[in-house]
Amino acid sequence: MPSSVETYRVYCFDDVHAVVTAELIEAASDEEAIAKAEAAGFGSKCEIWHRDRLVAKLEGERRIA
């Protein structure tokens, strides 16, 4: 059975935890959403949310394209 695609939100924060960016990611699972956020360069102080559920906090370095 194919997985349905869901919309995830990625919020990145500054040093005082104010939202700097908010992006949407389409993914079939939490793991795919995390992988897509990391591949897109999100990482430094970011959170991934699915509806009202915190999926992950990313703490890596953010790449600038």
Buried (B, 14 or more C-beta within 10 A) or exposed (E): EEEEEBEBBBBBBEEEEEEBEEBEBEBEBBEBBBEBBBEBBBBBBBBBBBEEEEBBEBEEEBEEE
